[in-house]
Amino acid sequence: MDKIGTIHHDGIVESIGPESCQVRILQASACSSCGARQLCRSSESKEKVIEVRGLYPTLHVGDKVTLVGSVRQGLRASVLAYIVPLILMLAGLFAGTRLYGEGTGALVALLVLALYYGGLYIMKDKIGKEFEFEINGS
């Protein structure tokens, strides 16, 4: 029985390390089991490798598993990836346009966007700790 408020992804264990393991999942655009499917704008399936922290002594490379995460994590990821950069980009566009004209406003908007995503990339390890999946064997 699935818990309400969870996202499930079936995957295969790729590698196992001392403190984590790597699981390959197929992220489908119309994944019916995903609780955040209305927020997903992906138009195709993609293979992704997810690092799952923790010790799983009974797992072996090639095992089929189910990754479980919360819908809240999915919503937070969508806000960080789409909503915040949109607001920052529009603010940069309006401020730059008002102060220096349209061309400069567009450049300011792109610069703000690049700085935001650069900052996310620099902080990926810290942010990644807040977005964790657990493994349920299948």
C-alpha positions as CSV (number, residue, x, y, z in Angstrom):
1,M,0.0,0.0,0.0
2,D,1.4,3.4,-1.0
3,K,1.7,6.2,1.5
4,I,-0.1,9.4,0.5
5,G,2.3,12.2,-0.3
6,T,5.1,10.0,-1.7
7,I,6.7,9.7,-5.1
8,H,7.9,6.3,-6.3
9,H,10.4,5.5,-9.1
10,D,11.4,2.0,-10.0
11,G,15.1,1.6,-10.7
12,I,18.1,-0.7,-10.9
13,V,21.1,-0.6,-8.6
14,E,24.1,0.5,-10.6
15,S,26.8,0.6,-7.9
16,I,27.2,0.3,-4.2
17,G,29.6,2.3,-2.1
18,P,30.5,2.4,1.6
19,E,28.0,5.2,2.4
20,S,25.6,5.3,-0.6
21,C,24.5,3.5,-3.7
22,Q,23.7,4.7,-7.2
23,V,20.3,3.7,-8.7
24,R,19.4,4.2,-12.4
25,I,15.8,5.2,-12.9
26,L,13.7,6.0,-16.1
27,Q,12.0,9.3,-15.6
28,A,8.9,9.2,-17.8
29,S,7.0,12.3,-18.9
30,A,3.6,10.7,-18.2
31,C,4.5,8.7,-15.2
32,S,1.2,7.7,-13.6
33,S,2.8,6.7,-10.3
34,C,4.4,10.1,-9.7
35,G,2.6,12.3,-7.3
36,A,4.0,15.4,-8.9
37,R,3.1,14.5,-12.5
38,Q,1.1,17.7,-13.0
39,L,4.2,19.8,-12.4
40,C,6.4,17.8,-14.7
41,R,7.1,19.6,-18.0
42,S,9.4,16.9,-19.5
43,S,8.3,15.8,-22.9
44,E,10.4,12.6,-23.1
45,S,11.8,9.9,-20.9
46,K,15.2,10.2,-19.5
47,E,17.5,7.9,-17.6
48,K,18.9,9.4,-14.5
49,V,21.3,8.1,-11.8
50,I,20.3,9.0,-8.3
51,E,22.6,8.7,-5.3
52,V,20.9,7.3,-2.3
53,R,22.7,7.8,1.0
54,G,22.6,5.1,3.6
55,L,23.7,1.5,4.2
56,Y,21.9,-1.2,2.3
57,P,23.8,-4.4,3.1
58,T,21.3,-6.7,1.3
59,L,21.5,-4.9,-2.0
60,H,23.6,-6.1,-5.0
61,V,24.4,-4.5,-8.3
62,G,21.5,-5.2,-10.7
63,D,18.8,-5.5,-8.1
64,K,15.5,-3.9,-8.9
65,V,14.4,-1.4,-6.2
66,T,11.9,1.3,-5.7
67,L,13.0,4.8,-4.7
68,V,10.6,6.6,-2.4
69,G,10.6,10.4,-1.8
70,S,8.1,12.9,-0.7
71,V,5.8,15.0,-3.0
72,R,6.9,17.9,-0.9
73,Q,10.5,17.4,-2.1
74,G,9.2,17.4,-5.7
75,L,7.3,20.6,-5.2
76,R,10.3,22.3,-3.6
77,A,12.6,21.2,-6.4
78,S,10.1,22.7,-8.9
79,V,10.1,26.0,-7.0
80,L,13.9,26.1,-7.0
81,A,14.1,25.1,-10.7
82,Y,11.3,27.2,-12.2
83,I,9.5,29.7,-9.9
84,V,12.4,31.4,-8.2
85,P,14.4,31.9,-11.4
86,L,11.4,33.2,-13.2
87,I,10.8,35.8,-10.5
88,L,14.5,36.8,-10.5
89,M,14.6,37.0,-14.2
90,L,11.5,39.2,-14.5
91,A,12.8,41.4,-11.7
92,G,16.2,41.8,-13.5
93,L,14.4,42.5,-16.8
94,F,12.1,45.2,-15.3
95,A,14.9,46.9,-13.2
96,G,17.4,46.8,-16.1
97,T,14.8,48.1,-18.6
98,R,13.7,50.9,-16.3
99,L,17.2,52.0,-15.5
100,Y,19.1,51.4,-18.8
101,G,16.7,50.5,-21.6
102,E,15.4,47.3,-23.2
103,G,18.6,45.8,-24.5
104,T,20.4,46.2,-21.2
105,G,17.3,44.9,-19.3
106,A,17.4,41.7,-21.3
107,L,21.1,41.3,-20.6
108,V,20.6,41.9,-16.9
109,A,17.8,39.3,-16.9
110,L,20.1,36.7,-18.5
111,L,22.9,37.6,-16.1
112,V,20.7,37.2,-13.1
113,L,19.5,33.8,-14.4
114,A,23.1,32.7,-15.0
115,L,24.2,33.8,-11.5
116,Y,21.2,32.0,-10.0
117,Y,21.8,28.7,-11.7
118,G,25.6,29.1,-11.1
119,G,24.8,29.5,-7.4
120,L,22.6,26.4,-7.4
121,Y,25.4,24.5,-9.0
122,I,27.9,25.6,-6.4
123,M,25.5,24.7,-3.6
124,K,24.4,21.4,-5.2
125,D,25.9,19.2,-2.4
126,K,24.2,21.2,0.3
127,I,20.9,21.3,-1.5
128,G,21.2,17.7,-2.5
129,K,21.2,16.7,1.2
130,E,17.7,18.1,1.5
131,F,16.4,16.0,-1.4
132,E,16.9,12.4,-0.4
133,F,15.3,9.2,-1.5
134,E,15.0,5.9,0.4
135,I,15.1,2.5,-1.1
136,N,12.4,-0.1,-0.8
137,G,13.4,-3.5,-2.3
138,S,11.1,-5.0,-4.9
